[in-house]
Amino acid sequence: MKRSVWFGGVLAGAAVVAVSGGLWAQAAGGADEPAGAPAAANLTLDRAVQDAMRSNAQLQSMKAKLEAMRERPTQAGSLPNPMFTYSGMDAPDGGKWPDTNEKRFMLQQEFPWFGKRALRKGIAAKDAEGMRQELDSMTREVVTMVKESYYGLFAVQSVIAITWDEEAVIRRMEKIAETMYATGERTQVDVLKAQTEITMLKQKRLELLAQESMLKAKLNTFFNRRADCPLGAAVTPPATGFNGDLETLFALAATNRPEVRAAQAQIERYRLEGKLMAKESMPDYKLGLEYRDIANGDNMLMFTVGVELPLRTSKYRAGIREAEKMRASSQAAREGAERQSALDLQDASFKLQTARRSLDLYRTELIPQAEARFKASEAGYRTGKVDFMDLLESQRFLLSVRVMAAMAMGALGMEFARLERAVGADLTSNVKAGEMVK
């Protein structure tokens, strides 16, 4: 499955930063809805994840396949069906078939050599275990993509809410310009500039609404629903309190990531395969019981024993070598999975820390500075010390800062989701419990 960052082009210049504390709450009422349309219920992150895990078509397909593979150990460990044989010995008489002079009833059961059944059952169980790890891996991937899309929607809806707020600010600027134009203090050009800015903001909002619609369609696809099913506002803000110790996370990822566990299951599977190939040179055997019903003589009861002659030993030696090579391949695959897990973990951890630092920067410096700049420009415009373009630039800068902050809050959630994917565990509960936190 291919992942994408959905909101990368919302507004020009929107960088990866974070949002101020109260911004997320604006998302609930920010999106335009058709007149008369029923409002969809707010969408929490937990509900989005649960819906995907319950209904995602790919996960349902793999779950059914896993359930099918769990039936294989019973089949692999079972004895072959016994064989019942009936035969009669007749003598031809003038082209007619007289009554049978002798009838035979035989019951035979084939038995694999000691230990083969248990090994075949163990191999089938390891195959099922490998499929379970593939399911876990796909589940993690789906959950990660759901969270990425969810926080993309969260960011876009936040930006839509910001555009409504900023439109109200520009309309206030327009009123100020109209008032000053009426008194002859300013020209009509200032009014026209404000009106043009409002129109441009509406155009940006149309683009945002298109991105919101696309993200909702993506989430509905993950939920195995029609793309146009209604979804409400994304109201769960990203977790920001996690600051896990990297060494602890590395150790957790080395044993908990599904790809690592899948490779380990394959190592154990081919170890059993090698043992089975070594036993394949030992003969299987059949035990039988035969009863003879003789019309003109004494009836007889006979025991039969049949033994396989495993003369083609070269194929068994080749099977042993194959199992050894496949085990070495699985060992290398496990090491590769561990290295990839460490790389993904390092990358996600670094980006998460960067996003959090950006959040602090915006909360403590850039947003307050942009607000102070705009207030000063507005006061200067009223007194004639600042022209309208300076005021407009201050408003644009404040808008840009707030937009970049909203986008960054979405990025923060995405990077946390990727960190969980790299570790192979849900870290949200650890945030709440205070575990693995410095």
N, C-alpha and C positions, 0 to 999 in steps of 0.2 A: 504494500500500500504506500502511496506517495503522499507525503505531508506537504502542506503549504501554509504560509503565513498570510492570512486572508486580508489584512487591513494595511498592507505595506504602502499602498498608494492613496490613502484617504485624502491627505492634503499635502501639497508640496512643502518640503522642509520639515515634515513631522518625523522627529528622530525617536530613538528608543530611550524613553525616559519614563517617569512615573507620575501618578496623579496625586493631587492633594486629598486629604482625608475625606472630605464630604462629597467629592465629585461623583462617586459611584451612585449615590442615591438619586442623582438627576436623570439617570438612564431610564427609569421606569416610565416617565412621562414624556420622553424626548422624541419618540418616533411618531411620524405622521400615520394616522390610521384612516381608512375610508370612512366616509360619513355613514353613520348608522351601523357600522360593523361591530359585532360583539367583541368586547375586550377579552383577549386571551389572558389566562392566568400567568402570573410571573413564573419564570423558569429558574429554579435553583440549580446549582452545579450538581448536588447529590441526585436530584431527580433526573437530570440529563444523563449522568453516568449510569444510574440504575435502568433507565429506559433503554439505553444502548446495550447494556449487558444482557438485558432480558429479551430484547427483540431484534438485535442486529442480525441480518440474514447470514452474513459470513460466519458469525459466531454460532448461530443455530446449526448451520451446515457442519461445522467442525465438531460441535458437541454431539451431533448424531453419529458422526464418523467415529468419535471416541467411544461412544456407547457400543457401537458395532465391534470395535477392536477389543473391547473388554470381554467379549464373548469368545475370543479366540483361545485364551489359555485353557478353558475347559475342553475345547475341541482338540487342542494340541496334546493335552495330557490324557486323553481317553484311549482306551484299548480299541483296536479294530473290532468291528462286529463279528461275532462268531459265525461260522459257516455250517449249515446243515445240508447234508447230501443224502439223497435217496437213489438207490440203483437196484436193478433187478437183472437176473440172469435167466434168459429164456432160450429154448431150442426151437428152431423153425420146424414145422411139421406140415408138409404139403402146402406151403404158402400161407399157412395160418399160424397164429401166435397162441400157443397154449398157455395155461396158467403158469405163473412164474414158479420155478422150482426153488429159487433162492432170492431173498430180498435183503438189502443192506441199508442200514441206517447209520450215518456217520455225523458226528458233531465235532467240529474243529475250532480251536481258538488260537490266534496268533499272538505271541508275546514279544515285544521289543526287548532287547538286551537290557539288563538291570541298569537303571539310571537314565535311559534315553527319554522316557516319558517325562520325567521331572525336568530334564534339561529343555525339552521342547516346550513344555509349559512355561518354564522360566523365560525362554526367549520370547514367547508370545506376550508374556506379561511385561517384559521390557519394551517391546514394540508399542504396547498400549501406554506405557509410562512415557515413552517418547512423544506419542501423539498428545498426551495430556500436557506435556510441556509446550508443544506447539500451540495448543489451545490457550495456555496461559500467556504465551508470547503474543499471540494475536489479540487476546483480550487486553493486554497491556497496551498494544499498539492502538487498538480501537479507542480505549479510554483516553490515551494521550491525544489522539486526534479530536475526540469529542471535547476535551478540555481546551485544546488550542482553538477550536472553532467557537467554543463558548466564550472564551476570553476575547477572541476577536469580535464577537457580537457585543460583548460587554463594552469594549473600547469604542466601537462604532456608535452604539446607542448613547454612550457618554458624550461623544463628539456631537451627535445630533442635538442633544440637550444643550450643549455649549453654544451651538449656532443659534438656537432660539434665544438664549440669554444675550448673546452678542447682538442679535437683531434688535432686541429691545434697547440695548445701549446705543446702537447707531440711530434708532428712531428718536431717542432722546437728543442725540447730537443734531439730528435733522431739525427738531423743534427749536433747539437753541439757535441754529443757523437761521431758521425762518424768522425767529423773533428779532435777531440782530439785523437781518436783512430788512425787515419792516421798519426798523428804526434808522436805517441808513448806515449802520456801523460795519456791515459786511455786504458782500456782493451775492448775487443769486447763484454764482458758481458754486459756493459752498453748499447750498441746498442741493444742487444737482449732483455734486460729488457724493453727498450722503445717500441720495436716492440710488445712485449707481452702485454704491457699496452694498446696499441692501439687496439689490438685484443679483449681484455676484454671490452674495452669501446664500441666497435662495438656490442658485445654480449648484453651489457646493453641496447644499443639503440634498438636492436631487441625486447627486452622485453617491452621497452617503446612504441614502435610502435604498439605492440599487445594491450597494454592498451589504446592507443589512438583510435585504431580501435573499441574496445569494447565500449568506451565512445561515439563515434560517432554513433554506432549502438543503444545505449540507447537513445540518443537524437532523432534519427530518429523515434524510437518507440514512444516517447512522441509526435512527430509531426504527428503520424499516417502515416508514410512512410516506405518503405522497409528499412531494416537495412543497406543495402549496398549503399544507396543513398549518393552521395558525399556531404561532409561538409567541409567548409574552416577552417581557423584558428580562434580560439576564441581570439578576440582582445579587449574585454572590460575589463579593470582592475577592481578589486573590489573597492567599495567606502571605503575610509579610513577616511573621515572627520566627520562621525557621532559620536556624544558623548552625546546621549540623557539622560535627567534626568530620573532616574528610577521611581520616584514617578509619573511623567507624563505618562510614559509608562505603569505603572501598572494600572493607571486610564483608559487609552485608551484601554488596553487589556480587562479590566473588562466589558466594554460595546461593544467593537468592534469585539471581537473574535467570529467567526461564531458558535462555539460550545456553547458559552454562550447565543447568540441570539436564537439559536435553542431550547435550554432548556427553555428560556423565552417564546417562542412561544408555547411550549407544556404546560407550566403553564397556559397561557391564554386560550389555547384550552380546557383544562379540567375544567377550571372555567366555560366556556360556556356549556360544557357537563353536569356539575352539574345542571346548570339552566335548561337545556333542560329536564333532567330526572325529575326535580321537576314539570315541566309543563306536562310531559307525563301522569300524573294521571288526567289531565283535558281532557274532552271528545272532540274528533273530531266530526264534524257534516257534514251532507249532505243536500243540498238544491236541490229540484227538481221541475219541471213543467211538468204536464201531460195533454195531450189533448186527449179527447175521442170522436171518431166519431161514433155515433150510428145511424144505418140505419133507425130504426123505432122509433126514439125518438129525444129528444133534445140533441145536442152535449154539452160536458162539458169541462171545464178547471179547473184543480185541482193543488194545491200546495202541495208539500210533504216536510217534514223535518225528517231527520234521525239523531239520536244522538248515538255515541258510548257509551258503558257501561264499563268503565275502572274498572272492579271488581278485577282484579289481581294486587293489589297494591303492593304486596311484591316484585315483580320484579322491580318496579320503585324505591322503597326504596333501593334495592340492587344496582341499577344503580347509585343512588346518592352516596352511600358509595364507589362504585368503582371509580367514578369520583374524590371523595375527596382523596382516596388513590393514584390515578394516579397523581393528582396535587401535593401531598406531594412528590411523587417519582421524579417528574420533578423539584420541588424546590431543592431537594437534588442533582439532576443531574446538576443543574445550579451552585450550590455551588462547586461541584466537578470540573466542567469545569473552574470555576474561580481560584480554587486552582491549578489545573494543568497548567493553563495559567501562573499564577504567578511563578510556579516552572520552566516552560520552559523559561520564560522571564529571570529569575534570572540566570539560567544556561547559556543561550545564551549570555547574557550581560557579564557575567564573562569571558567566553571563548573568546568573541570578544575583550575585553580589554586585555586579555593575549596575543592574537595574535598580537594586535597592539603594545604592549610593546616589544614583540619579534621582530617585524619589526624594531622598533627603535634600538634595541640592535644590530641587524645584520647590519643595515645601518651605524650606528655610530661607532661600535667597531669590530665585528667579521669579516666582509668582508674586511674592511681596514687592519686589523691585518693579515688576511690570505694572502692578496695580498702582504703586506710588507714582510711577512715570505718567500713567494715564490720568490720574487725578490732577497732577501738576499741569499737564497739558490742557486739561479741560478748564481748570481755573485760569490758566494763561490765556486761553481762547476767549473766555468771557471778558477778560480785562483788556483784550486787544494786544497782548504781548506775544501771542503764538498764533500762527496762521492755521487754517483748517487742515492743510496737508500734514503739518506736524501732529495735530490732534489725531488725524486719521492713522498716521503711522504708529502712534502710541497705541491706538485701539487694535490695529493689526498685530502688533507685537504681543499684546496681551492675549489676543485670540490664539496666536501661534503657540505661545507658551502653554496655554490651557489645553490646546489640542495635543501638543507633544506630550504633555503630562498624562492625558487620558490614554493615548496610545501606549505610553510606557507602562501604565497600570495593566493593560492587557498583556504586554510583553512580559511583565513580572509573573503573571499567572501562567503564561506559556512556558517560561523557563523553569518554573517550579514543576509543571507537569512533565517536562523533559527530564528533570532531575529524578523524579519518581520513576520514569521509564528506564533511566540508566541504572538505578538501584534495583529495580524490579520489585518495589514495595510501595505501599501507600504511606506517605510520610505525613499526611495531614493529621492523623491521630497522634503522631509523635510531637507535632507542634502543640496540640492541645494538652498533651500529657507532660510536656517539657522534657521528653526523652531525647537523647542524642543531641542536645543543645548545649553549646558552650556556656 
